[in-house]
Amino acid sequence: MANESAELLNFRLRRFLVNVLGWKKLNEIQDKAIPVILDGNDSLVIAPTASGKTEAVLLPVFSEIISNGFDPTSVIYVAPLKALINDMHNRIEYWGDYFNLSATKWHGDVSAGVKSKYLNNPTDFLLITPESLEVLSMNKSQGQKFKIFQNVRYIIIDEIHYFADSERGTQLNSLINRLSKYSKHDIQQIGLSATVGNPETIAEWINYKEPAIPIIDTSNRESKYKVDSLSGINLVRRLEVFKNKKVLVFCKSRQTTEEVFNLFKNNSSIKNIFIHHSSLNKDVREESERQFKSVKSGFMFSTSTLELGIDIGDIDVVVHIEPPYNISSFLQRVGRSGRRSKVQKSIIIAHGFDTLVALADLILQENKVEDIVISKRSKDILFHQILSTIFNHGKIHFKDVYNDLRNCYAFSEITKDDYKALLRKMVKENLVKIDGGGYLTTGYCFEKIFGKNNYMNFYSVFYPSFEYSIKKGRKTIGGLDISYVHMLDEGSQFILAGKPWKVKTIDEEGFFIRVEEDPNPDLKAPRWFSEGPPLTYDIARKVYDILVGNLDSEEEASANEFLDNFGDLSTEYIDTVISLAKKCGFRKGIIPVDISRRDNMVTIYTFAGNKANNLLPKIFELKGYGLSRVYNNEYFSSFKLDEEISVYEISNVLGDVEEIFADDDYIEDFIDILQEVFKNKFIDYLPEKDVVELKMDLQYDKDGLINVVNENEFVETKSDVFKEVLFNSRDLTDEEILERLHSIDKKVRTD
């Protein structure tokens, strides 16, 4: 192999790469990563999907194990999904068989026999989820934990960007800190990530005292994009030209995935068609993965479940049904194609106003990936980890708990006073007991609340999705949202896993539905309650920049280049909307405001994303205004006031936003106007101030609202008609959407 880095690897491993795998040289990310990892540095390997970053980590790790004969278990591999663990286990086993190295996967679907075998005879690699790592931490004796973890030298965290800003990431951050104490070695942590806006933050998450070294892939695969607004049979005919290719079709929701899959299944000549989303039974999903990987051509219709690096073979084209609502997700999806041809090919299907979102995605993906925001004060997971630590030790001094837990990024800004306040509440609630010497044990209510099924519900820090299981005979097809099931009766029909079903019986106590296949192919797909992330602040603001021509020269050149690949209907729509925005008074540096003197209806066009706009009317409530008929979306906040208001008064109300949140006591003002939120199981066990603070961060975008208010001037315009433009209807064809837009434009000219 020609690369200098390859010469650093064990000779037997180099021979394996050339003679067995057929490699001729390393790619850029592998060439960069090998010497850094071999030097023993905590590392963060950042590269697109399907770029070879997994091998960039495995190569130096395998080399060291082979050369030095490390005792097992020397490597723990952590991933967010069971499917990723299964996939990686197969890869490591294939390499391991050649070098007489062993691997065990450990998650909820692995049999007790396999786990017992591992405990008796640990393997070189342990592949595991955070929840299963928590099980090992809590349920095994100190002696067993020393046996498992004493030889650990590497912890590999796959898809670390998926973990880092979530409660699961906080749990993992704490677990690694706790379990590292059982190893005889300084554990080297290695993170694998897709492109992120702030790698230095994730590097601190890995090791906040000595941040990991980012190793970034700077090679650029050529990307080709096409944006179109086709739907129905026209969409099928357009994509059928790829029927001899492997095509991955991403949909924004499970409902859309089922609908589009069914459309293609019944109206196309494509032979191999598969479906994949989180409400399908794991066996159904895994069978789809296996079959799609094995065929030379076919279409896979999926939600975000296939954004991560599950191996489904070489993808020729990625299709987005509706543009992604965050840039990192967009790049993850696009990166799944082009491994074979070295050209990433992507088609975005966008209707109505989403056409501008697609253009904003394309402009931003070149130089603006969202930053990952990671809390250093994750008190809800601190609550969980306190209980887990006490349960683990049986009895431990309260000072030792704090000292053990604070040595990780996720808790690094939690003070002793914060910790003591939380501990006092836990003692009061009898979740924890403390004796006169300051030693902690679990209280009666800990076992009462969390001890069912041998604490199985305690290990996971997030709520599972509660769904009715759909069963045909003994086979489970998938699940349906409870709210949707309440609309079903015996004989009701729906589509799931791309097949039509008829309800035979509904078991309300067992939460399952027995079904039989239905010959009717023209059924509607179910709805699920939670569908996709909100539009981010950056994309929403870039959409406004496009509307008012506020692009710098580089962005404008990119936009013009991308627009050459938009369909005729899409470009006509964009041109018409930009013209209409100008007529409605939209321009750079302002927030357009429409005030109806007839009924005091106010519409404020912030273009700041869902979470910022959801917060905006709460500020008016806080200031004592009576509101009704509140409607918020990505682009505006609209509400009816009980009294007249001027744009000057609106400016004054929202001009105080930064000052409101700068006040340490602002939390108390929001207690009565916050919604209930289901983030995880532990949020409501915190002191009231902490509960409100967490809910604020989950529901609202304070920084986004502050930014848009501070950087722009409120100006009254006659722009209420623009609301009609922002409501996209799936029931309309693209021609009808354009006709409606021209009608709105004509109305503005007449007015």
PERANOR-V473145 format. One record per residue. N is the residue number from 1. RES is the residue in one letter. OMEGA is omega as a letter, one per 20 degrees, with the letter a starting at -180 (* if undefined). NEAR is the number of other C-alpha atoms within 8 Angstrom. D_LAST is the distance of its C-alpha to the last C-alpha in whole Angstrom. Layout:
N|RES|OMEGA|NEAR|D_LAST + N|RES|OMEGA|NEAR|D_LAST
This chain:
1|M|a|10|72 + 2|A|a|6|71 + 3|N|r|9|69 + 4|E|a|7|71 + 5|S|r|10|70 + 6|A|a|12|71 + 7|E|r|8|75 + 8|L|a|8|74 + 9|L|r|11|74 + 10|N|a|11|77 + 11|F|a|6|79 + 12|R|r|6|79 + 13|L|r|11|75 + 14|R|r|11|75 + 15|R|r|9|77 + 16|F|a|9|75 + 17|L|a|10|72 + 18|V|a|11|73 + 19|N|a|8|75 + 20|V|a|7|74 + 21|L|r|7|70 + 22|G|r|7|70 + 23|W|r|9|68 + 24|K|r|7|69 + 25|K|r|7|67 + 26|L|r|10|65 + 27|N|a|7|61 + 28|E|a|9|60 + 29|I|r|15|59 + 30|Q|r|13|63 + 31|D|a|14|64 + 32|K|a|10|62 + 33|A|a|12|63 + 34|I|a|15|67 + 35|P|a|11|68 + 36|V|a|10|66 + 37|I|r|13|67 + 38|L|r|10|71 + 39|D|r|6|71 + 40|G|a|7|70 + 41|N|r|11|67 + 42|D|a|13|64 + 43|S|r|14|61 + 44|L|a|15|58 + 45|V|a|15|57 + 46|I|a|14|54 + 47|A|a|13|53 + 48|P|r|12|50 + 49|T|r|12|51 + 50|A|a|10|54 + 51|S|a|8|55 + 52|G|a|10|59 + 53|K|r|13|58 + 54|T|r|7|60 + 55|E|r|8|63 + 56|A|r|13|63 + 57|V|a|14|64 + 58|L|a|8|66 + 59|L|r|11|68 + 60|P|r|13|70 + 61|V|r|11|70 + 62|F|a|9|72 + 63|S|a|11|74 + 64|E|r|12|75 + 65|I|a|9|76 + 66|I|a|10|78 + 67|S|a|7|80 + 68|N|r|6|81 + 69|G|a|7|81 + 70|F|r|9|79 + 71|D|r|7|80 + 72|P|i|11|77 + 73|T|a|15|75 + 74|S|a|12|74 + 75|V|r|13|70 + 76|I|r|13|67 + 77|Y|a|12|64 + 78|V|r|13|61 + 79|A|a|14|58 + 80|P|a|11|55 + 81|L|r|7|56 + 82|K|a|9|59 + 83|A|r|8|58 + 84|L|r|11|58 + 85|I|r|14|61 + 86|N|a|9|63 + 87|D|a|10|61 + 88|M|r|8|63 + 89|H|r|12|66 + 90|N|a|8|67 + 91|R|a|8|66 + 92|I|r|9|68 + 93|E|a|11|71 + 94|Y|r|8|71 + 95|W|a|8|72 + 96|G|r|11|74 + 97|D|a|9|76 + 98|Y|a|7|77 + 99|F|a|7|78 + 100|N|r|6|80 + 101|L|a|10|77 + 102|S|a|10|75 + 103|A|r|13|72 + 104|T|r|11|71 + 105|K|a|11|67 + 106|W|r|12|67 + 107|H|a|10|64 + 108|G|a|5|64 + 109|D|a|5|64 + 110|V|a|9|68 + 111|S|r|6|71 + 112|A|a|6|73 + 113|G|r|6|76 + 114|V|a|9|74 + 115|K|r|10|73 + 116|S|r|8|77 + 117|K|r|9|78 + 118|Y|a|10|76 + 119|L|r|9|77 + 120|N|a|6|81 + 121|N|a|6|80 + 122|P|r|10|77 + 123|T|a|12|76 + 124|D|a|12|75 + 125|F|r|13|71 + 126|L|a|13|69 + 127|L|a|14|66 + 128|I|r|14|64 + 129|T|r|14|61 + 130|P|a|13|60 + 131|E|r|9|61 + 132|S|r|12|64 + 133|L|r|10|65 + 134|E|r|10|65 + 135|V|r|10|67 + 136|L|a|9|70 + 137|S|a|11|69 + 138|M|a|10|70 + 139|N|a|7|72 + 140|K|a|10|75 + 141|S|r|6|77 + 142|Q|r|6|78 + 143|G|r|7|80 + 144|Q|a|9|78 + 145|K|r|13|75 + 146|F|r|10|78 + 147|K|a|7|79 + 148|I|a|10|76 + 149|F|a|12|74 + 150|Q|a|12|77 + 151|N|a|13|77 + 152|V|r|15|73 + 153|R|a|11|72 + 154|Y|r|12|69 + 155|I|r|13|66 + 156|I|a|12|63 + 157|I|a|12|59 + 158|D|a|11|57 + 159|E|a|13|54 + 160|I|r|10|54 + 161|H|r|11|50 + 162|Y|a|8|50 + 163|F|b|12|52 + 164|A|a|13|52 + 165|D|a|12|48 + 166|S|r|9|49 + 167|E|r|11|52 + 168|R|r|12|54 + 169|G|r|10|54 + 170|T|r|14|55 + 171|Q|a|12|58 + 172|L|r|9|59 + 173|N|r|13|59 + 174|S|a|12|61 + 175|L|r|12|64 + 176|I|r|8|64 + 177|N|a|12|65 + 178|R|a|9|68 + 179|L|r|10|69 + 180|S|a|10|70 + 181|K|a|7|73 + 182|Y|a|9|75 + 183|S|r|14|75 + 184|K|a|8|78 + 185|H|r|8|76 + 186|D|a|7|73 + 187|I|r|10|70 + 188|Q|r|10|68 + 189|Q|a|12|64 + 190|I|r|15|62 + 191|G|r|13|58 + 192|L|a|15|56 + 193|S|r|14|53 + 194|A|a|12|50 + 195|T|r|11|48 + 196|V|a|13|47 + 197|G|a|9|45 + 198|N|a|9|48 + 199|P|a|9|51 + 200|E|r|8|53 + 201|T|r|9|52 + 202|I|r|11|53 + 203|A|r|15|56 + 204|E|r|13|57 + 205|W|r|13|56 + 206|I|r|14|59 + 207|N|a|12|61 + 208|Y|r|10|60 + 209|K|r|5|63 + 210|E|a|6|63 + 211|P|r|12|60 + 212|A|r|13|60 + 213|I|r|9|60 + 214|P|r|11|57 + 215|I|a|11|58 + 216|I|r|8|55 + 217|D|a|9|54 + 218|T|r|5|53 + 219|S|a|5|53 + 220|N|r|4|50 + 221|R|r|8|50 + 222|E|a|7|48 + 223|S|r|8|44 + 224|K|a|8|42 + 225|Y|r|10|39 + 226|K|r|10|37 + 227|V|a|13|33 + 228|D|a|12|32 + 229|S|a|13|30 + 230|L|r|11|33 + 231|S|r|9|33 + 232|G|a|7|36 + 233|I|r|8|38 + 234|N|r|8|37 + 235|L|r|9|37 + 236|V|a|13|41 + 237|R|a|9|41 + 238|R|a|8|40 + 239|L|r|8|42 + 240|E|r|10|45 + 241|V|r|7|46 + 242|F|a|8|47 + 243|K|r|13|50 + 244|N|r|8|53 + 245|K|r|11|52 + 246|K|a|14|51 + 247|V|r|14|48 + 248|L|a|12|47 + 249|V|r|12|43 + 250|F|r|14|42 + 251|C|a|14|39 + 252|K|a|13|38 + 253|S|r|9|39 + 254|R|r|15|42 + 255|Q|r|10|40 + 256|T|r|10|38 + 257|T|r|16|42 + 258|E|a|14|43 + 259|E|a|10|41 + 260|V|r|9|41 + 261|F|a|13|44 + 262|N|r|10|45 + 263|L|a|11|42 + 264|F|a|10|44 + 265|K|a|9|48 + 266|N|a|7|47 + 267|N|a|8|45 + 268|S|r|9|47 + 269|S|a|6|50 + 270|I|a|11|50 + 271|K|a|6|54 + 272|N|a|9|54 + 273|I|a|11|51 + 274|F|a|11|51 + 275|I|a|14|49 + 276|H|r|14|49 + 277|H|a|12|48 + 278|S|a|8|49 + 279|S|r|8|49 + 280|L|r|13|52 + 281|N|a|11|55 + 282|K|r|6|57 + 283|D|r|6|59 + 284|V|r|10|56 + 285|R|a|12|55 + 286|E|r|9|58 + 287|E|r|8|59 + 288|S|r|11|55 + 289|E|a|10|56 + 290|R|a|9|59 + 291|Q|a|8|59 + 292|F|r|14|56 + 293|K|a|11|58 + 294|S|a|7|61 + 295|V|r|8|59 + 296|K|r|8|58 + 297|S|a|10|54 + 298|G|a|16|52 + 299|F|r|14|49 + 300|M|r|12|49 + 301|F|a|15|46 + 302|S|r|15|45 + 303|T|a|14|44 + 304|S|a|10|44 + 305|T|r|9|48 + 306|L|r|9|49 + 307|E|a|9|47 + 308|L|a|9|50 + 309|G|r|8|54 + 310|I|a|8|55 + 311|D|r|7|57 + 312|I|r|9|55 + 313|G|a|7|57 + 314|D|a|11|55 + 315|I|a|15|51 + 316|D|a|13|50 + 317|V|r|14|46 + 318|V|r|16|44 + 319|V|r|12|41 + 320|H|r|13|38 + 321|I|a|11|36 + 322|E|a|11|33 + 323|P|r|14|34 + 324|P|a|11|36 + 325|Y|r|12|34 + 326|N|a|12|37 + 327|I|a|14|38 + 328|S|r|11|42 + 329|S|r|10|42 + 330|F|a|13|40 + 331|L|r|11|43 + 332|Q|a|14|46 + 333|R|a|12|44 + 334|V|a|11|44 + 335|G|r|11|47 + 336|R|a|14|49 + 337|S|r|17|49 + 338|G|a|15|51 + 339|R|a|12|54 + 340|R|a|8|56 + 341|S|a|7|54 + 342|K|r|8|53 + 343|V|r|11|49 + 344|Q|a|17|47 + 345|K|a|13|45 + 346|S|r|14|41 + 347|I|r|12|39 + 348|I|r|14|36 + 349|I|a|13|34 + 350|A|a|15|30 + 351|H|r|12|27 + 352|G|a|12|23 + 353|F|r|11|23 + 354|D|r|10|27 + 355|T|r|14|27 + 356|L|r|10|26 + 357|V|r|13|28 + 358|A|r|13|31 + 359|L|r|12|30 + 360|A|r|12|30 + 361|D|a|14|34 + 362|L|r|10|35 + 363|I|a|11|34 + 364|L|a|12|36 + 365|Q|r|11|39 + 366|E|a|6|40 + 367|N|a|6|41 + 368|K|r|8|39 + 369|V|a|11|41 + 370|E|r|11|40 + 371|D|r|7|43 + 372|I|a|11|45 + 373|V|a|5|45 + 374|I|a|9|49 + 375|S|r|7|50 + 376|K|a|10|53 + 377|R|a|9|53 + 378|S|a|10|53 + 379|K|r|10|55 + 380|D|r|10|54 + 381|I|r|12|56 + 382|L|r|10|59 + 383|F|a|11|59 + 384|H|a|10|60 + 385|Q|r|11|62 + 386|I|a|10|64 + 387|L|r|10|65 + 388|S|a|9|66 + 389|T|r|10|68 + 390|I|r|14|70 + 391|F|a|11|71 + 392|N|a|9|72 + 393|H|a|7|74 + 394|G|r|8|75 + 395|K|a|9|76 + 396|I|a|11|74 + 397|H|a|10|74 + 398|F|r|9|71 + 399|K|a|6|71 + 400|D|r|8|72 + 401|V|a|12|69 + 402|Y|a|10|66 + 403|N|r|8|68 + 404|D|a|9|68 + 405|L|a|14|64 + 406|R|a|10|63 + 407|N|r|9|64 + 408|C|a|13|61 + 409|Y|a|13|58 + 410|A|a|14|56 + 411|F|a|14|58 + 412|S|r|10|59 + 413|E|r|7|57 + 414|I|a|11|58 + 415|T|r|6|60 + 416|K|r|7|63 + 417|D|r|6|62 + 418|D|a|8|59 + 419|Y|a|10|62 + 420|K|r|8|64 + 421|A|r|9|61 + 422|L|a|11|60 + 423|L|r|9|64 + 424|R|r|8|64 + 425|K|r|10|62 + 426|M|r|11|63 + 427|V|r|12|67 + 428|K|a|7|65 + 429|E|r|8|64 + 430|N|r|11|67 + 431|L|a|12|66 + 432|V|r|15|68 + 433|K|r|10|72 + 434|I|a|10|73 + 435|D|a|7|77 + 436|G|r|5|78 + 437|G|r|6|79 + 438|G|a|8|75 + 439|Y|a|11|75 + 440|L|r|13|73 + 441|T|r|12|73 + 442|T|a|13|70 + 443|G|a|11|70 + 444|Y|a|9|70 + 445|C|r|9|67 + 446|F|r|12|66 + 447|E|a|10|68 + 448|K|a|8|67 + 449|I|a|7|63 + 450|F|a|9|63 + 451|G|a|11|67 + 452|K|r|10|66 + 453|N|r|6|67 + 454|N|r|5|69 + 455|Y|a|9|66 + 456|M|a|9|64 + 457|N|a|8|61 + 458|F|a|8|61 + 459|Y|a|10|62 + 460|S|a|9|58 + 461|V|r|13|56 + 462|F|r|9|52 + 463|Y|r|9|52 + 464|P|r|4|52 + 465|S|a|4|50 + 466|F|a|6|51 + 467|E|r|9|51 + 468|Y|r|12|53 + 469|S|r|12|55 + 470|I|a|13|55 + 471|K|r|13|58 + 472|K|a|10|60 + 473|G|r|5|63 + 474|R|a|5|64 + 475|K|r|6|62 + 476|T|a|9|59 + 477|I|a|13|55 + 478|G|a|12|53 + 479|G|r|11|51 + 480|L|r|13|48 + 481|D|a|12|46 + 482|I|a|9|47 + 483|S|r|8|44 + 484|Y|a|11|44 + 485|V|a|9|47 + 486|H|r|6|47 + 487|M|a|6|45 + 488|L|r|8|48 + 489|D|r|7|50 + 490|E|a|9|53 + 491|G|r|7|52 + 492|S|a|8|49 + 493|Q|r|10|48 + 494|F|r|11|46 + 495|I|r|13|47 + 496|L|a|13|48 + 497|A|r|11|50 + 498|G|a|9|49 + 499|K|r|9|51 + 500|P|a|14|50 + 501|W|r|12|52 + 502|K|a|13|53 + 503|V|r|15|53 + 504|K|r|10|57 + 505|T|r|8|57 + 506|I|r|11|56 + 507|D|a|8|58 + 508|E|a|6|56 + 509|E|a|4|59 + 510|G|a|5|60 + 511|F|r|10|56 + 512|F|a|11|57 + 513|I|r|13|56 + 514|R|a|12|58 + 515|V|r|12|56 + 516|E|a|9|57 + 517|E|a|8|56 + 518|D|a|9|53 + 519|P|a|5|53 + 520|N|a|6|49 + 521|P|a|8|48 + 522|D|a|4|44 + 523|L|r|9|44 + 524|K|r|7|41 + 525|A|r|11|42 + 526|P|r|10|42 + 527|R|r|8|40 + 528|W|a|11|42 + 529|F|a|6|40 + 530|S|a|4|40 + 531|E|r|8|39 + 532|G|a|6|38 + 533|P|r|6|38 + 534|P|r|9|34 + 535|L|a|11|32 + 536|T|r|11|34 + 537|Y|a|12|32 + 538|D|a|9|33 + 539|I|a|16|31 + 540|A|r|15|28 + 541|R|r|11|28 + 542|K|r|10|29 + 543|V|r|13|26 + 544|Y|r|9|24 + 545|D|r|11|26 + 546|I|a|12|25 + 547|L|a|12|21 + 548|V|r|12|21 + 549|G|a|7|24 + 550|N|r|8|27 + 551|L|r|9|30 + 552|D|a|6|33 + 553|S|r|6|34 + 554|E|r|7|37 + 555|E|a|9|34 + 556|E|r|9|32 + 557|A|r|8|35 + 558|S|a|9|35 + 559|A|a|11|32 + 560|N|r|8|32 + 561|E|r|8|35 + 562|F|a|11|34 + 563|L|r|9|31 + 564|D|a|6|34 + 565|N|r|9|35 + 566|F|r|11|32 + 567|G|a|10|31 + 568|D|a|6|29 + 569|L|a|11|26 + 570|S|a|14|26 + 571|T|r|10|26 + 572|E|r|8|23 + 573|Y|a|12|21 + 574|I|r|10|22 + 575|D|a|8|21 + 576|T|r|11|17 + 577|V|r|11|17 + 578|I|r|11|18 + 579|S|a|8|15 + 580|L|r|10|13 + 581|A|r|12|15 + 582|K|r|11|14 + 583|K|r|9|11 + 584|C|r|11|11 + 585|G|r|10|13 + 586|F|r|13|16 + 587|R|a|7|19 + 588|K|r|8|23 + 589|G|r|7|25 + 590|I|r|10|22 + 591|I|a|12|22 + 592|P|r|14|18 + 593|V|r|15|18 + 594|D|r|12|15 + 595|I|r|12|16 + 596|S|r|8|15 + 597|R|a|7|17 + 598|R|a|5|17 + 599|D|r|6|19 + 600|N|r|13|20 + 601|M|a|12|19 + 602|V|r|12|19 + 603|T|a|12|19 + 604|I|a|11|21 + 605|Y|a|10|20 + 606|T|a|11|24 + 607|F|a|12|25 + 608|A|a|18|28 + 609|G|a|17|30 + 610|N|a|14|30 + 611|K|r|12|33 + 612|A|a|14|32 + 613|N|r|17|29 + 614|N|a|13|31 + 615|L|a|12|33 + 616|L|a|11|30 + 617|P|r|12|29 + 618|K|r|9|33 + 619|I|r|11|33 + 620|F|r|12|31 + 621|E|a|10|33 + 622|L|a|9|36 + 623|K|r|7|35 + 624|G|r|6|35 + 625|Y|r|9|31 + 626|G|a|9|31 + 627|L|r|12|29 + 628|S|r|8|28 + 629|R|a|7|26 + 630|V|r|10|26 + 631|Y|r|7|25 + 632|N|r|11|26 + 633|N|a|10|26 + 634|E|a|13|27 + 635|Y|a|14|24 + 636|F|r|13|22 + 637|S|a|16|24 + 638|S|a|12|22 + 639|F|r|13|23 + 640|K|r|12|23 + 641|L|r|12|25 + 642|D|a|9|27 + 643|E|r|6|26 + 644|E|r|7|24 + 645|I|r|7|23 + 646|S|r|7|22 + 647|V|r|11|21 + 648|Y|r|7|25 + 649|E|r|8|27 + 650|I|r|10|25 + 651|S|r|10|27 + 652|N|a|8|30 + 653|V|a|11|30 + 654|L|r|10|30 + 655|G|r|9|32 + 656|D|a|8|35 + 657|V|a|11|35 + 658|E|r|8|38 + 659|E|r|7|40 + 660|I|a|8|39 + 661|F|r|8|41 + 662|A|r|7|43 + 663|D|a|7|45 + 664|D|a|6|48 + 665|D|a|6|47 + 666|Y|a|10|44 + 667|I|a|10|45 + 668|E|a|7|46 + 669|D|a|8|43 + 670|F|a|10|41 + 671|I|a|8|44 + 672|D|a|5|42 + 673|I|r|6|39 + 674|L|r|9|40 + 675|Q|r|4|40 + 676|E|a|4|43 + 677|V|r|5|44 + 678|F|r|6|46 + 679|K|r|8|47 + 680|N|a|9|51 + 681|K|a|9|54 + 682|F|a|11|55 + 683|I|a|10|52 + 684|D|r|7|52 + 685|Y|a|7|56 + 686|L|r|13|55 + 687|P|a|10|55 + 688|E|a|6|52 + 689|K|r|8|51 + 690|D|r|9|51 + 691|V|a|11|49 + 692|V|a|12|46 + 693|E|r|9|46 + 694|L|a|9|47 + 695|K|r|10|44 + 696|M|a|9|41 + 697|D|a|9|42 + 698|L|a|7|42 + 699|Q|a|8|38 + 700|Y|r|10|37 + 701|D|a|10|36 + 702|K|a|9|37 + 703|D|r|6|37 + 704|G|r|10|34 + 705|L|r|14|32 + 706|I|a|10|34 + 707|N|a|8|33 + 708|V|r|10|29 + 709|V|a|10|29 + 710|N|a|8|32 + 711|E|a|7|31 + 712|N|r|9|27 + 713|E|r|10|25 + 714|F|a|12|22 + 715|V|r|9|19 + 716|E|r|9|16 + 717|T|r|10|13 + 718|K|a|10|10 + 719|S|a|11|11 + 720|D|a|7|12 + 721|V|a|9|11 + 722|F|r|9|13 + 723|K|a|8|16 + 724|E|r|7|16 + 725|V|a|11|17 + 726|L|r|8|20 + 727|F|r|7|21 + 728|N|r|8|23 + 729|S|r|5|25 + 730|R|a|5|28 + 731|D|a|4|28 + 732|L|r|8|26 + 733|T|r|8|27 + 734|D|r|12|26 + 735|E|r|8|24 + 736|E|r|8|23 + 737|I|r|10|21 + 738|L|r|11|20 + 739|E|r|8|19 + 740|R|r|8|17 + 741|L|r|12|15 + 742|H|r|9|14 + 743|S|r|8|12 + 744|I|r|11|11 + 745|D|r|10|10 + 746|K|r|8|9 + 747|K|r|8|6 + 748|V|r|11|5 + 749|R|a|7|6 + 750|T|a|5|4 + 751|D|*|4|0
